[in-house]
Amino acid sequence: MNNPKLLALYPLLFSCVAMATDINENNMDKIVVTASGSERSTLLAPASLSVITREELERVSDQKLVSAIRKTAGVSVAGTGVGGRKVIQLRGMESKHSLILIDGKRVSATDDVVGHSDLQYDWLPLDSIERIEIIRGPMSSLYGSEALGGVINIITRNNKVEAQRNVMLGSSIYDDDDGGEQYYGNVQFKQPLSDNLLITGHFGHQYQDDVLSDEDSRISSLEGRKVDSVKLGADWTVNENNRFQLDYFRTDEERWQQTNYRGSDPYHRSWYDLDREQFSIYWQPKLGAWTGNVGYYRSKIDVVHNTNESSVDAYTPQYLQDDVAEARFYRDFGSSRLTIGGEYRDEELEHEAFVGGGDNAIHKSGLLQYEKDLLDNVFLTLGGRWDHHEYFGGEFSPRAYLVWEAMPGLAIKTGYGHGFKAPTLKQISPNYRFDGPHSFVGNENLNPETSDTWELGLRYEAGMSEFSATIFKNDVEDLITTECINNCGMFFGREHQYVNVDEAEIKGLEMEASHPLTDSLTLTGSYTYTKGEDKTTGEKLTARPRHQGTLGMNIDWIPNTLSSSIDWQYIGKQWISLDSELEELPSYSLVNANLSYLLGKHRFVLSATNIGNTDLLEKSESFGYAEYARAVKLNWYWQF
């Protein structure tokens, strides 16, 4: 089954089966908001997209965002080299090129600021999420910096008016004695206080022990973590023309691992204390023909590192904060819609390597988007956003997208988009200098990293059958790296400066399919082909599997009561850079299964993960991340 050519046939097979269904079968529109900034059906939304539903989230055996989306077409994971951490890549772009949103609001982008980190994920437990919208391709025309590879928008469970309470508990047992034991629990409520005032709350706790390496029990192959989270909100509909939303959430996390110092003694315990927080207040007015969304939010993350070894210095504490004020309005003109908006963002980073202990940068932007029904079945979206950065100046991000509904349920999509990522404050601030074994200094003359993407695809929806396929080509320029500027012949003490050098080309194919063979049996599948080349060196881009795929089966044994699922994921060969040489990493597969039973208001989900007990270190010691061993997990959901 580890044949990528054979794997690629599965979605094609599903599409042929789906196309054979009645083309006039009624569809229930599935709605997304991320593709255009307002509600659009998944069929006609101007983007290549995937949606992970609440039902699918309940099949995920742990509470991690990476686990929830890693089987989606166009998504791959890469290692950070520390604690078995994994980061998300969209369309072969680095994790720093994907923008993470929570209910449309950006979280502090830590990937390119805190080394070896995956801290931009898991701001909230999965049990507090209603769905996840994944948009593949540049979306800087709407969302600005970081949206080169795409956007991941986490939609929380606060959109229903009726009173509701949920309790969720879970635990796991692993098939070895090296650690990894896990338990977690969440409590959530929604309570109307009146016909127009709703309050919501979510409280969560997670714990997972670290996993010791089979090769050396003094080192953790996967770090441990303990997370406490709270989310509170209020939704007040004053009248049909005015609505206010207030949200606050906080996550306190501790991570730990057993490690060594640069590959040798002393062996010691290393841990991080991470505090994440976001506060927002929004006004949604209707002013004549205009519908708006006006608000302010603050996102911040505090990162503190410690060790229990006095001879090993802890890393410098870091504090990131984003203050954002934004406004967006749209109105319809017959078959057209015009959207205008603006944003003001103050980005702040505190780190002792800055002169004065920190720096900040002001971002200002304005956007314009025009949507037009050219014909009854042809829809055009044109957009552009101008961003001004305090250091590098301005960047314009245009976007054009055309959707043709060739027949009911079948849409042909094509488009172009420009994306960019602003340099981090460490990279661009003239006040930044970090001195260690080598020194790194900022460069105020940096340009943003940019990408230009063209794509062509189709999407088919008929009843419960779905199929999508997209080809894309992405040209990336001005990728930021470091260049030695002083003492370059020295073994220690070299001085590096951030510079724009690299160019890359990434192209590929993404396919997804889902089709019910019977009323109780549904097949799912996906395939992703990604080919990346560094145009500066001519070498393959590293940490990007050429082929990936999934195959799954869902069975409803007793409708709305007893169901099961099994899925197989294939991750193809990839290359990494070791000592300036490319090394090929072998392919591997993961198999997971679960059984769900509903008893009154109680749902029990029994899961078996990594059934084949795949151990990446047995395949190659060069993998920069690890997979948890085979485990059995039980989750309990109670809604009342």
C-alpha positions as CSV (number, residue, x, y, z in Angstrom):
1,M,0.0,0.0,0.0
2,N,3.0,2.3,0.2
3,N,2.9,2.9,-3.5
4,P,2.2,6.6,-4.2
5,K,1.1,5.9,-7.8
6,L,-1.5,3.5,-6.6
7,L,-2.5,5.9,-3.8
8,A,-3.2,8.6,-6.3
9,L,-6.0,6.5,-7.9
10,Y,-8.2,6.5,-4.8
11,P,-9.6,10.0,-5.0
12,L,-10.0,9.6,-8.8
13,L,-12.0,6.5,-8.1
14,F,-14.2,8.3,-5.6
15,S,-14.8,11.1,-8.0
16,C,-15.9,8.8,-10.8
17,V,-18.3,7.1,-8.3
18,A,-19.6,10.5,-7.1
19,M,-20.1,11.8,-10.7
20,A,-22.3,8.9,-11.3
21,T,-24.8,10.1,-8.6
22,D,-27.8,12.0,-9.6
23,I,-26.6,15.5,-10.6
24,N,-29.9,17.0,-9.5
25,E,-29.7,15.6,-6.0
26,N,-30.5,18.3,-3.5
27,N,-27.5,19.9,-1.7
28,M,-27.4,21.4,1.8
29,D,-25.0,24.3,1.4
30,K,-21.9,24.1,3.6
31,I,-20.8,27.6,4.6
32,V,-17.4,29.1,5.0
33,V,-16.4,32.7,5.9
34,T,-12.6,32.8,5.5
35,A,-12.4,32.7,1.7
36,S,-14.0,36.1,1.1
37,G,-14.6,37.6,4.6
38,S,-18.4,36.8,4.5
39,E,-20.5,33.7,4.2
40,R,-20.1,31.7,1.0
41,S,-20.9,28.1,0.2
42,T,-18.0,25.7,0.0
43,L,-18.9,25.0,-3.6
44,L,-18.7,28.6,-4.9
45,A,-16.3,30.1,-2.4
46,P,-13.3,31.8,-4.3
47,A,-10.6,29.5,-2.9
48,S,-9.2,26.0,-2.6
49,L,-10.4,24.9,0.8
50,S,-11.2,22.2,3.3
51,V,-13.5,22.2,6.3
52,I,-13.0,20.0,9.4
53,T,-16.4,19.7,11.0
54,R,-17.3,19.2,14.7
55,E,-18.1,15.6,14.0
56,E,-14.6,15.0,12.6
57,L,-13.0,16.8,15.5
58,E,-14.6,14.4,17.9
59,R,-12.8,11.6,16.1
60,V,-9.4,13.2,16.9
61,S,-8.0,11.2,19.7
62,D,-6.1,14.1,21.4
63,Q,-6.6,17.8,21.8
64,K,-3.9,19.1,19.4
65,L,-4.5,21.2,16.3
66,V,-1.8,19.4,14.3
67,S,-3.5,16.1,14.8
68,A,-6.8,17.6,13.7
69,I,-5.7,18.8,10.3
70,R,-2.6,16.8,9.3
71,K,-4.7,14.4,7.1
72,T,-6.1,17.3,5.0
73,A,-5.0,17.6,1.4
74,G,-2.2,20.2,1.0
75,V,-1.1,19.9,4.6
76,S,2.1,18.4,5.7
77,V,4.0,18.3,9.0
78,A,7.7,19.0,9.6
79,G,9.9,18.7,12.7
80,T,11.4,21.5,14.7
81,G,14.2,19.4,16.0
82,V,13.2,19.9,19.7
83,G,11.0,17.7,21.9
84,G,9.4,15.9,18.9
85,R,7.4,19.0,18.0
86,K,5.6,19.2,14.7
87,V,4.6,22.3,12.7
88,I,2.1,22.7,9.9
89,Q,3.0,23.4,6.3
90,L,0.4,24.4,3.6
91,R,1.3,23.7,0.0
92,G,4.9,23.1,0.9
93,M,5.4,26.5,2.4
94,E,7.2,26.8,5.8
95,S,5.0,26.9,8.9
96,K,5.8,30.6,9.4
97,H,4.0,31.3,6.1
98,S,0.6,30.1,7.3
99,L,-1.6,32.5,9.2
100,I,-3.5,31.2,12.2
101,L,-6.8,32.9,13.1
102,I,-9.3,32.3,15.9
103,D,-12.7,33.5,14.9
104,G,-11.0,35.7,12.2
105,K,-8.5,37.3,14.6
106,R,-4.8,36.6,14.3
107,V,-2.8,35.1,17.1
108,S,0.8,36.1,17.9
109,A,3.0,34.5,15.2
110,T,5.8,32.9,17.1
111,D,7.2,30.5,14.5
112,D,9.8,32.8,13.2
113,V,10.5,34.5,16.5
114,V,10.9,31.7,19.1
115,G,13.4,29.1,17.9
116,H,12.2,25.5,17.3
117,S,8.7,26.4,18.4
118,D,5.1,25.3,17.6
119,L,3.7,27.8,20.1
120,Q,1.2,29.4,17.6
121,Y,-1.0,26.2,17.8
122,D,-3.2,25.0,20.6
123,W,-4.4,28.3,21.9
124,L,-7.6,26.5,22.6
125,P,-8.5,22.8,23.2
126,L,-10.3,21.0,20.3
127,D,-13.4,20.6,22.4
128,S,-14.0,24.4,22.2
129,I,-13.9,24.4,18.4
130,E,-17.0,24.2,16.1
131,R,-15.0,23.8,12.9
132,I,-11.7,24.6,11.2
133,E,-11.6,26.3,7.8
134,I,-8.4,25.8,5.8
135,I,-7.8,28.0,2.8
136,R,-4.9,27.0,0.6
137,G,-3.0,29.7,-1.3
138,P,-2.2,33.3,-0.6
139,M,-4.8,35.3,1.3
140,S,-2.8,38.5,2.0
141,S,-5.4,40.5,0.0
142,L,-7.7,40.0,3.0
143,Y,-5.5,39.2,5.9
144,G,-2.1,40.7,5.3
145,S,1.2,39.3,6.5
146,E,1.9,35.6,7.0
147,A,-0.9,34.5,4.6
148,L,1.5,33.1,1.9
149,G,0.8,29.4,2.1
150,G,-2.8,29.9,3.3
151,V,-5.0,30.6,6.3
152,I,-6.2,28.3,9.1
153,N,-9.3,29.8,10.8
154,I,-10.5,28.2,14.0
155,I,-14.2,28.8,14.5
156,T,-15.2,28.4,18.2
157,R,-18.4,26.9,19.6
158,N,-20.2,30.2,20.4
159,N,-22.6,30.6,17.5
160,K,-25.8,29.0,18.8
161,V,-28.4,30.8,20.9
162,E,-30.0,27.9,22.8
163,A,-28.8,27.0,26.3
164,Q,-26.3,24.1,26.2
165,R,-23.7,22.5,28.5
166,N,-21.0,20.1,27.6
167,V,-18.6,18.0,29.6
168,M,-15.7,16.0,28.0
169,L,-13.2,13.7,29.7
170,G,-10.5,11.6,28.1
171,S,-7.5,9.4,28.8
172,S,-5.0,7.2,27.1
173,I,-2.8,4.1,27.7
174,Y,0.3,3.6,25.5
175,D,1.8,0.3,24.4
176,D,5.2,0.8,26.0
177,D,6.7,1.8,29.3
178,D,8.5,5.0,28.1
179,G,5.8,7.5,29.0
180,G,3.2,9.5,27.1
181,E,0.2,8.8,29.4
182,Q,-2.4,11.4,28.8
183,Y,-5.7,12.7,30.3
184,Y,-7.8,15.8,29.7
185,G,-11.1,17.3,30.5
186,N,-13.2,20.2,29.4
187,V,-16.4,21.9,30.6
188,Q,-18.4,24.3,28.4
189,F,-21.6,26.2,28.7
190,K,-23.8,28.6,26.7
191,Q,-26.5,30.4,28.6
192,P,-29.0,33.0,27.3
193,L,-29.7,35.6,29.9
194,S,-32.4,37.1,27.8
195,D,-33.7,37.0,24.3
196,N,-30.8,39.1,23.1
197,L,-27.9,38.4,25.5
198,L,-25.9,35.2,25.5
199,I,-22.9,34.3,27.7
200,T,-20.5,31.4,27.0
201,G,-17.7,29.8,28.9
202,H,-15.1,27.1,28.5
203,F,-12.7,25.6,31.0
204,G,-10.1,22.9,30.1
205,H,-7.2,20.9,31.5
206,Q,-4.8,18.7,29.7
207,Y,-1.8,16.6,30.8
208,Q,0.5,14.4,28.8
209,D,3.8,12.9,30.2
210,D,7.0,13.1,28.2
211,V,8.2,10.0,26.2
212,L,11.7,8.8,26.9
213,S,13.8,7.8,23.9
214,D,14.4,4.0,23.2
215,E,18.0,4.8,22.2
216,D,18.8,6.9,25.4
217,S,16.5,7.0,28.3
218,R,18.2,10.2,29.5
219,I,16.5,12.1,26.6
220,S,12.9,12.7,25.8
221,S,11.8,11.9,22.3
222,L,8.5,13.7,22.9
223,E,8.1,16.5,25.4
224,G,5.5,16.5,28.1
225,R,2.9,19.2,28.5
226,K,0.3,20.5,31.0
227,V,-2.3,23.0,29.8
228,D,-5.0,24.9,31.6
229,S,-7.4,27.1,29.6
230,V,-10.4,29.4,30.0
231,K,-12.6,31.1,27.5
232,L,-15.4,33.5,28.3
233,G,-17.7,35.4,26.0
234,A,-20.8,37.6,25.8
235,D,-23.0,38.2,22.7
236,W,-25.4,41.1,22.9
237,T,-27.9,41.9,20.1
238,V,-29.1,45.3,21.0
239,N,-31.4,45.5,18.0
240,E,-31.5,44.3,14.3
241,N,-28.9,47.0,13.5
242,N,-26.4,46.6,16.4
243,R,-24.6,43.6,17.9
244,F,-21.7,43.5,20.3
245,Q,-19.4,40.6,21.0
246,L,-16.9,40.4,23.9
247,D,-14.4,37.5,24.2
248,Y,-11.5,36.6,26.5
249,F,-9.4,33.5,26.6
250,R,-6.2,32.5,28.4
251,T,-4.0,29.4,28.2
252,D,-1.3,28.6,30.7
253,E,1.0,25.8,29.5
254,E,4.0,24.1,30.8
255,R,6.3,21.9,28.6
256,W,9.2,19.8,29.7
257,Q,11.7,17.3,28.4
258,Q,14.9,15.5,29.4
259,T,17.8,16.6,27.2
260,N,21.5,17.3,27.1
261,Y,23.7,20.2,26.3
262,R,24.6,20.4,22.6
263,G,24.8,16.6,22.3
264,S,26.8,15.8,25.5
265,D,26.8,16.3,29.3
266,P,25.2,17.6,31.3
267,Y,21.9,15.8,30.9
268,H,19.2,17.8,32.5
269,R,15.5,18.8,32.6
270,S,14.4,21.7,30.5
271,W,11.0,23.3,30.6
272,Y,9.0,26.2,29.3
273,D,6.2,28.2,30.9
274,L,3.9,29.6,28.3
275,D,1.1,32.1,28.9
276,R,-1.2,33.0,26.0
277,E,-4.0,35.5,26.2
278,Q,-6.4,37.3,23.8
279,F,-9.1,39.9,24.6
280,S,-11.4,41.3,21.9
281,I,-14.5,43.5,21.7
282,Y,-16.4,43.9,18.4
283,W,-19.4,45.9,17.1
284,Q,-21.4,44.5,14.2
285,P,-23.5,47.4,12.9
286,K,-25.9,47.8,9.9
287,L,-25.6,51.4,8.7
288,G,-28.1,51.8,5.9
289,A,-27.0,49.4,3.1
290,W,-23.7,48.7,4.8
291,T,-23.0,45.8,7.1
292,G,-19.9,46.1,9.2
293,N,-17.5,44.5,11.7
294,V,-15.5,47.0,13.9
295,G,-13.3,45.9,16.7
296,Y,-10.2,45.8,18.8
297,Y,-8.2,42.9,20.1
298,R,-5.0,42.2,21.9
299,S,-3.0,38.9,21.5
300,K,0.0,38.2,23.7
301,I,2.3,35.3,24.6
302,D,4.9,35.2,27.3
303,V,7.7,32.6,26.9
304,V,10.0,31.7,29.9
305,H,12.5,28.9,29.8
306,N,14.1,27.1,32.8
307,T,16.5,24.3,33.5
308,N,17.5,22.3,36.6
309,E,21.2,22.4,35.7
310,S,23.1,25.5,37.0
311,S,25.8,25.1,34.4
312,V,23.2,25.4,31.5
313,D,21.9,28.9,31.0
314,A,18.2,29.2,30.4
315,Y,17.1,30.9,27.1
316,T,16.2,34.6,27.3
317,P,12.5,35.2,28.2
318,Q,10.4,36.6,25.3
319,Y,7.1,38.5,25.3
320,L,5.1,39.1,22.1
321,Q,2.1,41.4,21.9
322,D,-0.2,42.4,19.0
323,D,-2.7,45.3,19.4
324,V,-5.1,45.4,16.5
325,A,-7.9,47.8,15.6
326,E,-9.8,47.0,12.5
327,A,-13.0,47.8,10.6
328,R,-14.6,46.1,7.6
329,F,-17.8,47.0,5.8
330,Y,-19.6,45.5,2.8
331,R,-22.7,46.3,0.8
332,D,-24.5,44.8,-2.1
333,F,-25.3,46.5,-5.4
334,G,-27.6,44.1,-7.2
335,S,-25.5,41.2,-8.2
336,S,-22.3,42.8,-6.9
337,R,-20.8,43.2,-3.4
338,L,-18.2,45.8,-2.4
339,T,-16.0,45.3,0.7
340,I,-13.8,48.0,2.2
341,G,-11.7,47.8,5.3
342,G,-8.7,49.0,7.2
343,E,-6.4,47.8,10.0
344,Y,-3.9,49.3,12.5
345,R,-1.6,46.9,14.2
346,D,1.1,47.6,16.8
347,E,3.5,44.6,17.0
348,E,5.8,44.5,20.1
349,L,8.6,42.1,21.1
350,E,10.5,42.2,24.3
351,H,13.9,40.4,24.4
352,E,17.1,41.5,26.1
353,A,19.0,41.2,22.8
354,F,17.3,44.5,21.7
355,V,18.9,47.8,22.6
356,G,16.5,49.0,25.3
357,G,15.1,45.5,25.8
358,G,12.6,45.4,23.0
359,D,11.2,47.0,19.9
360,N,7.9,47.5,18.1
361,A,6.6,48.1,14.6
362,I,3.4,49.8,13.3
363,H,1.5,48.1,10.5
364,K,-1.3,50.0,8.7
365,S,-3.4,48.6,5.9
366,G,-6.4,49.3,3.7
367,L,-8.3,46.7,1.6
368,L,-10.8,46.7,-1.2
369,Q,-12.7,43.7,-2.6
370,Y,-15.2,43.5,-5.4
371,E,-17.4,40.5,-6.0
372,K,-19.5,40.3,-9.2
373,D,-21.9,37.8,-10.6
374,L,-20.9,38.0,-14.3
375,L,-23.6,35.5,-15.3
376,D,-26.1,33.4,-13.3
377,N,-23.3,30.8,-12.9
378,V,-20.1,32.8,-13.3
379,F,-18.7,34.7,-10.3
380,L,-15.7,37.0,-10.2
381,T,-13.7,38.2,-7.1
382,L,-11.2,41.0,-7.3
383,G,-9.3,42.2,-4.3
384,G,-6.3,44.1,-3.1
385,R,-4.7,45.2,0.1
386,W,-2.0,47.8,0.8
387,D,0.1,47.2,3.9
388,H,2.5,49.7,5.2
389,H,5.2,48.6,7.6
390,E,7.2,51.0,9.8
391,Y,10.6,49.6,8.6
392,F,10.3,48.2,5.0
393,G,7.6,50.4,3.6
394,G,4.6,49.3,1.6
395,E,3.5,46.0,0.0
396,F,0.4,45.6,-2.3
397,S,-1.3,42.2,-2.4
398,P,-3.7,41.7,-5.3
399,R,-6.0,38.8,-5.9
400,A,-8.3,37.7,-8.7
401,Y,-10.5,34.6,-8.7
402,L,-13.1,33.2,-11.1
403,V,-15.7,30.5,-10.3
404,W,-17.9,28.9,-13.0
405,E,-20.7,26.6,-11.8
406,A,-20.6,24.5,-15.0
407,M,-23.7,22.5,-13.8
408,P,-25.5,22.2,-10.5
409,G,-23.1,20.9,-8.0
410,L,-19.9,21.3,-10.2
411,A,-17.7,24.4,-10.0
412,I,-14.6,25.1,-12.0
413,K,-12.2,27.5,-10.1
414,T,-9.2,29.4,-11.1
415,G,-7.3,32.3,-9.6
416,Y,-4.1,34.3,-8.9
417,G,-3.0,35.6,-5.5
418,H,0.0,37.5,-4.1
419,G,1.1,37.0,-0.5
420,F,3.7,38.3,1.8
421,K,5.3,37.9,5.2
422,A,6.8,40.9,7.0
423,P,10.2,40.3,8.5
424,T,10.1,39.7,12.2
425,L,11.3,42.4,14.6
426,K,14.4,40.4,15.3
427,Q,15.2,40.2,11.6
428,I,14.5,43.9,10.6
429,S,15.2,45.9,13.7
430,P,18.5,47.8,13.7
431,N,18.4,47.6,17.5
432,Y,18.6,43.7,17.5
433,R,21.9,41.9,18.3
434,F,22.1,38.4,19.8
435,D,25.5,37.3,20.9
436,G,26.2,33.6,21.6
437,P,28.6,31.1,20.0
438,H,27.8,33.2,16.9
439,S,26.2,36.6,16.6
440,F,23.1,37.7,14.7
441,V,22.1,41.2,13.9
442,G,19.0,42.8,12.4
443,N,18.9,44.4,9.0
444,E,16.5,47.4,8.5
445,N,16.9,47.1,4.7
446,L,15.1,43.8,4.5
447,N,12.2,43.3,2.1
448,P,9.1,41.1,2.9
449,E,9.1,37.5,1.7
450,T,6.6,37.2,-1.1
451,S,4.8,34.6,-3.2
452,D,2.7,34.6,-6.4
453,T,0.4,31.7,-6.9
454,W,-1.7,30.5,-9.8
455,E,-4.2,27.7,-9.4
456,L,-6.9,25.8,-11.4
457,G,-9.3,23.4,-9.8
458,L,-12.8,21.9,-9.6
459,R,-15.2,21.1,-6.8
460,Y,-18.1,18.8,-6.9
461,E,-20.9,18.4,-4.3
462,A,-24.0,16.2,-4.6
463,G,-25.8,15.2,-1.5
464,M,-23.2,13.6,0.8
465,S,-20.7,13.1,-2.1
466,E,-17.8,15.6,-2.5
467,F,-14.8,15.8,-4.7
468,S,-12.2,18.5,-5.3
469,A,-8.9,18.7,-7.2
470,T,-6.6,21.6,-7.6
471,I,-3.2,22.1,-9.4
472,F,-1.1,25.1,-8.4
473,K,2.2,26.8,-9.0
474,N,3.8,29.1,-6.4
475,D,6.8,31.4,-7.1
476,V,8.4,32.5,-3.8
477,E,10.9,35.4,-3.6
478,D,13.1,37.2,-1.1
479,L,13.1,34.4,1.4
480,I,15.0,35.6,4.5
481,T,18.1,33.8,5.6
482,T,21.4,34.7,7.3
483,E,24.7,35.7,5.8
484,C,28.1,35.9,7.5
485,I,29.5,39.5,7.4
486,N,32.4,39.3,9.9
487,N,34.9,36.7,11.2
488,C,33.6,34.3,8.6
489,G,36.7,32.1,8.8
490,M,36.4,31.6,12.6
491,F,35.0,28.4,14.1
492,F,33.3,30.5,16.8
493,G,32.4,34.2,16.8
494,R,31.0,34.6,13.3
495,E,28.7,37.5,12.9
496,H,25.6,36.9,10.7
497,Q,23.0,39.4,9.4
498,Y,19.6,38.6,8.0
499,V,19.3,39.1,4.3
500,N,16.9,38.4,1.4
501,V,18.5,35.8,-0.8
502,D,16.6,32.6,-1.6
503,E,14.0,32.1,-4.3
504,A,11.9,28.9,-4.6
505,E,9.3,27.3,-6.9
506,I,6.6,25.0,-5.5
507,K,4.0,23.3,-7.6
508,G,1.6,20.5,-6.9
509,L,-1.7,18.7,-7.0
510,E,-4.3,18.4,-4.2
511,M,-7.3,16.0,-4.3
512,E,-10.0,15.1,-1.7
513,A,-13.0,12.9,-2.0
514,S,-15.9,11.6,0.2
515,H,-18.6,9.3,-1.1
516,P,-21.3,7.2,0.7
517,L,-21.4,3.8,-0.9
518,T,-24.5,3.0,1.1
519,D,-26.6,4.8,3.7
520,S,-24.3,3.5,6.3
521,L,-20.8,3.2,4.6
522,T,-18.8,6.2,3.5
523,L,-15.3,6.2,1.9
524,T,-12.9,9.1,2.2
525,G,-9.6,9.8,0.6
526,S,-7.0,12.5,-0.3
527,Y,-3.8,12.8,-2.2
528,T,-1.2,15.5,-2.3
529,Y,1.7,15.9,-4.7
530,T,4.3,18.6,-3.9
531,K,7.5,19.4,-5.8
532,G,9.7,22.2,-4.5
533,E,12.9,23.6,-5.8
534,D,15.3,26.2,-4.4
535,K,15.9,28.4,-7.4
536,T,19.0,29.8,-5.9
537,T,20.8,26.5,-5.6
538,G,18.8,24.2,-7.8
539,E,18.3,21.7,-4.9
540,K,15.1,20.1,-3.7
541,L,13.3,21.9,-0.9
542,T,13.7,19.9,2.3
543,A,11.2,18.5,4.8
544,R,8.4,18.3,2.2
545,P,7.1,14.8,1.2
546,R,6.7,14.5,-2.5
547,H,3.6,12.2,-2.1
548,Q,1.0,12.0,0.7
549,G,-2.3,10.4,0.9
550,T,-5.1,9.1,3.1
551,L,-7.8,6.5,2.8
552,G,-10.6,6.2,5.3
553,M,-13.9,4.4,5.9
554,N,-16.8,5.4,8.2
555,I,-19.6,3.0,9.1
556,D,-22.9,3.8,10.8
557,W,-23.8,0.4,12.4
558,I,-26.9,1.9,14.1
559,P,-27.9,5.3,12.8
560,N,-27.2,8.1,15.2
561,T,-26.1,5.6,17.9
562,L,-23.2,3.3,16.9
563,S,-20.5,4.2,14.4
564,S,-16.9,3.4,13.6
565,S,-14.1,4.7,11.4
566,I,-10.6,3.6,10.3
567,D,-8.1,5.7,8.4
568,W,-4.7,5.1,6.8
569,Q,-2.2,7.9,6.2
570,Y,0.8,7.7,3.9
571,I,3.7,10.1,4.2
572,G,6.1,9.7,1.3
573,K,9.8,10.1,1.1
574,Q,11.3,13.5,1.8
575,W,14.7,15.1,2.0
576,I,16.5,17.0,4.9
577,S,19.7,18.9,5.0
578,L,22.5,17.4,7.2
579,D,26.0,18.9,7.2
580,S,25.2,20.7,3.9
581,E,24.2,17.4,2.3
582,L,20.7,16.2,1.3
583,E,19.6,13.0,3.0
584,E,16.5,11.1,2.0
585,L,14.1,10.1,4.7
586,P,12.0,6.9,4.1
587,S,8.2,6.9,3.8
588,Y,5.9,5.7,6.6
589,S,2.3,5.0,7.3
590,L,-0.1,5.5,10.2
591,V,-3.3,3.7,10.9
592,N,-6.0,4.9,13.4
593,A,-9.4,3.6,14.2
594,N,-12.3,4.6,16.6
595,L,-15.7,3.4,17.8
596,S,-18.4,5.8,18.8
597,Y,-21.5,5.0,20.9
598,L,-24.3,7.4,21.9
599,L,-26.3,6.5,25.0
600,G,-28.9,9.1,25.7
601,K,-26.9,12.4,26.1
602,H,-23.6,10.5,26.6
603,R,-21.2,9.8,23.8
604,F,-18.3,7.4,24.3
605,V,-15.4,7.3,21.7
606,L,-12.9,4.5,21.9
607,S,-9.8,5.1,19.8
608,A,-6.8,3.1,18.8
609,T,-3.9,5.2,17.4
610,N,-0.8,4.2,15.4
611,I,-2.1,0.7,15.3
612,G,1.0,-0.4,13.4
613,N,3.2,1.1,16.1
614,T,5.3,3.0,13.6
615,D,8.6,4.2,15.2
616,L,10.3,6.9,13.1
617,L,13.6,6.5,14.8
618,E,13.8,2.9,13.7
619,K,13.4,4.1,10.1
620,S,15.9,6.9,10.4
621,E,17.5,8.8,13.3
622,S,17.4,11.9,11.1
623,F,13.7,12.6,11.5
624,G,13.2,15.9,13.3
625,Y,10.1,14.7,15.1
626,A,8.5,11.6,16.5
627,E,5.2,9.8,16.5
628,Y,3.5,8.5,19.7
629,A,3.5,4.8,20.1
630,R,0.4,2.6,19.7
631,A,-2.2,3.7,22.2
632,V,-5.8,3.1,23.3
633,K,-7.8,6.2,24.2
634,L,-11.3,6.7,25.6
635,N,-13.2,10.0,25.4
636,W,-16.6,10.7,27.1
637,Y,-18.9,13.5,25.9
638,W,-21.9,14.6,27.8
639,Q,-24.3,17.3,26.5
640,F,-27.2,18.5,28.5
